[in-house]
Amino acid sequence: MDCYDSALRYSKEKNPIWKAISRISASAKKLAEMITEITKAQLAWRLGVLRNEDRATPAQISMAKRNNVNMALEIAREARQVHGGMGITGEYPIMRHMMNLESVITYEGTHDIHLLITGMDITGENAFK
Ligand SMILES: Cc1cc2nc3c(=O)[nH]c(=O)nc-3n(C[C@H](O)[C@H](O)[C@H](O)COP(=O)(O)OP(=O)(O)OC[C@H]3O[C@@H](n4cnc5c(N)ncnc54)[C@H](O)[C@@H]3O)c2cc1C
């Protein structure tokens, strides 16, 4: 959300070119896609409700963790592009989030391992043997 907020602010306030053409520009499309993906990833909320009711399965949590971290990295990459060259500087929070997310995609189950868990859940085949 911080990457999205920063990209939205940057394209509206700091970038005169995108400010002028923001309705039709690639940045507006990027922002629309970002907020769509963020909203989709809020399946975590639904999963939280299931967990509170003791109905969430480990495979569902695997799917959500994998999807959400990947989505957050995609958002950070898109936000970085909206900021242009400034996106790689410490003046904006994007690269900090990207570095953090590159860690999160590995810990608490790697991207690949969660995919194997989801595959195992839907096929019943043990992918780890
Ligand atoms: C910032 C950070 C913090 C961490 N904090 C903790 C912590 O607090 N506690 C803790 O216990 N650990 C922690 N870890 C370790 C983390 O859980 C492991 O790095 C992670 O589980 C991957 O294990 P590995 O590094 O040994 O890689 P490997 O197991 O060697 O995997 C390397 C690559 O091969 C893939 N791979 C592995 N096995 C298979 C397979 N069977 N099929 C297909 N692909 C496979 C993986 O997905 C990965 O892409 C942390 C890691 C990081 C980066």
The ligand as an ORCA input file, in Angstrom:
! r2SCAN-3c Opt
* xyz 0 1
  C      15.322    -12.640      5.782
  C      15.167    -14.077      6.158
  C      14.740    -14.378      7.430
  C      14.590    -15.719      7.812
  N      14.158    -15.990      9.078
  C      14.071    -17.264      9.474
  C      13.635    -17.584     10.813
  O      13.304    -16.689     11.614
  N      13.587    -18.881     11.198
  C      13.940    -19.890     10.330
  O      13.880    -21.058     10.728
  N      14.339    -19.605      9.069
  C      14.416    -18.339      8.623
  N      14.842    -18.058      7.338
  C      15.238    -19.171      6.471
  C      14.200    -19.491      5.409
  O      13.076    -20.129      5.977
  C      14.899    -20.355      4.350
  O      15.870    -19.548      3.701
  C      13.891    -20.908      3.344
  O      13.047    -21.873      3.926
  C      14.592    -21.562      2.142
  O      15.525    -22.509      2.586
  P      17.024    -22.452      2.044
  O      17.552    -21.076      2.164
  O      17.759    -23.569      2.711
  O      16.909    -22.737      0.488
  P      16.777    -24.142     -0.235
  O      15.890    -25.067      0.524
  O      18.165    -24.603     -0.576
  O      16.007    -23.710     -1.562
  C      16.654    -23.054     -2.655
  C      15.632    -22.943     -3.793
  O      15.203    -24.261     -4.196
  C      13.797    -24.361     -4.108
  N      13.447    -25.707     -3.645
  C      13.863    -26.317     -2.507
  N      13.334    -27.539     -2.388
  C      12.558    -27.730     -3.491
  C      11.731    -28.794     -3.950
  N      11.583    -29.930     -3.260
  N      11.099    -28.639     -5.113
  C      11.202    -27.496     -5.828
  N      11.959    -26.427     -5.442
  C      12.635    -26.548     -4.288
  C      13.352    -23.297     -3.118
  O      12.036    -22.879     -3.379
  C      14.362    -22.190     -3.383
  O      13.928    -21.414     -4.475
  C      14.934    -16.749      6.912
  C      15.358    -16.418      5.610
  C      15.466    -15.108      5.223
  C      15.907    -14.785      3.810
*
